[in-house]
Amino acid sequence: MFVAGAPAIFDNVRESVEVARSKGVPVIWVVREHHPSGKESTRGRKREREREREREREREREREESGERERECVERGAREERGGVGVVRASPTTEH
């Protein structure tokens, strides 16, 4: 797979590797193979995407639950302000 613009960074990569090696810093090369169509074909990447989707669903559930807890706290606070009784007072009417 050819990535446009990649050749432009080759010199910087070489220089960075030389500096790291001269200072005794380990250099680890990673080779990743890609399907010619560009689709992600590794199981690990597919699993990671699924885990990220599950984490997002969990965060959404937590946000929803948090909103429910907040509404409950507001309602509880309103009841406590009325003396702890959940009474709704009707407004007086002029009709007989």
C-alpha positions in Angstrom: 0.0 0.0 0.0 1.4 3.4 -0.9 0.7 6.3 1.4 0.9 9.7 -0.3 3.4 11.9 1.4 5.2 9.1 3.2 8.5 9.3 1.2 8.8 12.9 2.3 9.4 11.8 5.9 12.0 9.1 5.2 15.0 11.4 5.9 13.5 12.6 9.2 12.9 9.0 10.3 16.4 7.9 9.4 17.9 10.9 11.4 15.7 10.1 14.4 16.7 6.5 14.3 20.4 7.4 14.2 20.1 9.8 17.1 18.2 7.2 19.2 20.7 4.5 18.4 23.7 6.8 19.2 22.1 7.5 22.7 21.5 3.8 23.3 17.7 4.1 22.9 16.2 0.9 21.5 14.6 1.2 18.1 11.7 -1.1 17.4 10.4 -1.4 13.9 6.8 -2.5 13.3 5.7 -3.9 10.0 2.0 -3.9 9.3 0.6 -5.6 6.3 -2.5 -4.2 4.7 -5.0 -5.9 2.4 -4.7 -4.5 -1.1 -8.3 -3.2 -1.0 -7.4 -1.1 2.1 -9.8 -2.9 4.4 -8.6 -3.7 7.9 -8.0 -7.4 7.9 -6.3 -8.1 11.2 -8.5 -9.6 13.9 -6.8 -7.5 16.6 -7.9 -4.3 15.0 -11.4 -5.5 14.5 -11.6 -6.6 18.2 -10.2 -3.2 19.3 -12.9 -1.4 17.3 -15.6 -3.5 18.9 -14.2 -2.9 22.4 -14.2 0.8 21.7 -17.8 0.7 20.5 -18.7 -1.2 23.7 -16.9 1.4 25.9 -18.8 4.2 24.1 -22.1 2.4 24.7 -21.2 2.0 28.4 -20.3 5.7 28.6 -23.7 6.6 27.1 -25.5 4.4 29.6 -23.6 6.0 32.4 -24.5 9.5 31.1 -28.2 8.5 30.9 -28.1 7.0 34.4 -26.4 10.1 35.7 -29.1 12.3 34.2 -31.7 10.2 35.9 -29.9 10.4 39.2 -29.7 14.2 38.8 -33.4 14.4 38.2 -34.1 12.3 41.2 -31.9 14.5 43.4 -33.7 17.6 42.2 -37.1 16.1 42.9 -36.0 14.8 46.3 -34.6 18.3 47.1 -37.9 19.9 46.1 -39.8 17.5 48.4 -37.5 18.2 51.3 -38.0 21.9 50.8 -41.8 21.2 51.2 -41.2 19.5 54.5 -40.4 16.0 53.0 -43.9 15.5 51.7 -44.6 15.0 48.1 -47.8 17.1 48.1 -48.8 19.2 45.2 -50.9 22.2 46.3 -53.7 23.2 44.0 -54.0 26.9 43.3 -57.2 28.5 44.6 -59.9 28.9 42.0 -62.7 31.5 41.8 -65.2 29.0 40.4 -67.9 27.7 42.7 
